Amino acid sequence: MRFAHGSIVLLALAFAASGLATAQVAKDAKDAKDNLWEVTTKMEMAGMSMQMPAQTSQVCLSKGVKEEGFVPRRDECKITDSKRVGPKFTYTMVCSGPQPMTINGEITTTPKSYDGRMLMKMKQEGKDMEMTQTFSGKLVGECASSK
């Protein structure tokens, strides 16, 4: 069972790191500067004796980004269902690849911040596993021009 937990920890770290990278969205207009967001993510798994610390980084997102742009994800993940009610965006995401999983999540957004939570379900060595990732972001300014 230790091997399963160790590989899940590696998967969780890889998912969190790749999610931040793929959350970057293309610019809406060639001249517009992107918004700079400070994003904090934390991964939790029931039964783990040691929890992973929260990770904070800064990412550039296009001004006017839609809710899906705030969802941490890997390249092989696709949102299959989503709904917006007021400031809350809920979604289901399915990930293929070597560690397939189904994710149910929600994000609450304001013009200058967002908070979200994802419940990830997968199988590891034939056993059902669940992880929860919480994330939040706050607008901290504009990204430096790449010109």
N, C-alpha and C positions, 0 to 999 in steps of 0.2 A: 504494500500500500504506500510505502514511502516513495517509491519510484513514481507512482501515479501522481502523488501530490507534487513532487519535484517537477515533473513534466507539465503539470497544470500551472505551476508558478511561472515556468518559462513561457508557456502559452499566454498567460495573463499579461506578463510583461511585454511580450511581443505584440499582443493585441493592443495594449494601451499605447505603446510607442508608434505602431503603424497607424493607429486611429488618429493620432494627432497629426501625423504627416499627411494622411489622405483627407483630413478635414479642410485642408487648404483648397480654396475654390478659385477658379479662373476669374480674372477681372471682368466686370460688367462693361466698362468703357476703357478705351486705351489710355486716356488721360487721368482717370480717377485713381487716387491713391487707395490702397487697401486699408482696412481697419486693423489695428494691432490689438489682439485679445490676449489676456493672461488666462491660461486654462489650467485648472487643477483636476487631476483624476486620481481616484483611489479604487483599488481592486480588493474585494473581500471574498473569502471562501469559507463557508462553515466547516468547522472541524480542523482548520489549520492552526497549528500551535503558534505560529508567528505570522502576523499580518504584514502585508507589504505597506510601506509608507506611501503617502500621497506624493504625486509627482506634479510639479508645476513647470510650465514652459510658456513661451509666447509664440503665437501663430498669426499669420496674416490671412484675413478672410475678406472677400470682396464686399464692398458696401452693398447693402441690400440683399445679402445672402439669405436664401430660404432656410427653413428649419432643418432640412436634410443636411445642409452644409455644416451644422453644428454637431451632428451625430458622429462619434468616433467609429471608424470602421477600417477593415482591411480591404484590399483590392477585390477579393473574391466574395465580398458581402454585398447583398442587394436588398434594398427595402422592398418588401412585397405587399405591405399594407400600411396605410397611414391615415391619420385623421387629425384635424385641428378643431378645437373647441375653445374659443377665447384665447388666452395666452398659452394654453397647453397643447402640445403636439405629441401624439402617441403613435407608435410604429411597431411593426414586426419586421425583423430582418433575418435573412437566412444566409449563412456562410457555408461555402463549399470548401474543397481543398483537403489537406491532410487532417485537419481538426474541424470537421463540420459541426455547426451549432445553429441553434435557433435563439434569437434574441427578441425579447419584448422590452420596449423602453418608452420613456416619456421625457419631454423637455418642456420647461416653462420658460418663456422668453419675455424680455423687456427690450427696449431699444439699446440699453447699455449693459445688459447682463443676461445670463441664462443659467439654469440649473437642470440637471438631468440624472436619470438613473436607468441602468440597463440590467436585466436579468438574463444571463447567458446559460443555456442548457445544452449539454453535450454528453457523449459517452466517452469514458476513458477506461481502457482495458475491460470493456464490457459492463462497466458500472455507470449508472447515471450520476452526473456531476453538475453542480450549479455554482456559478460565480455571479457576484453583483459588482457592477462598476458604477460609481457615482462620479459626476463631473460637473464642473461649474466654470463659467467664464465671465470675465468682466472686460469691458472696453477700456483700453488704457491710452489710446491715441491713434495716430496714423503710422503706417509702416514707412520706413525710409524708401525713397524713390530708388528704383533699380536702374535709373538712367545714368 
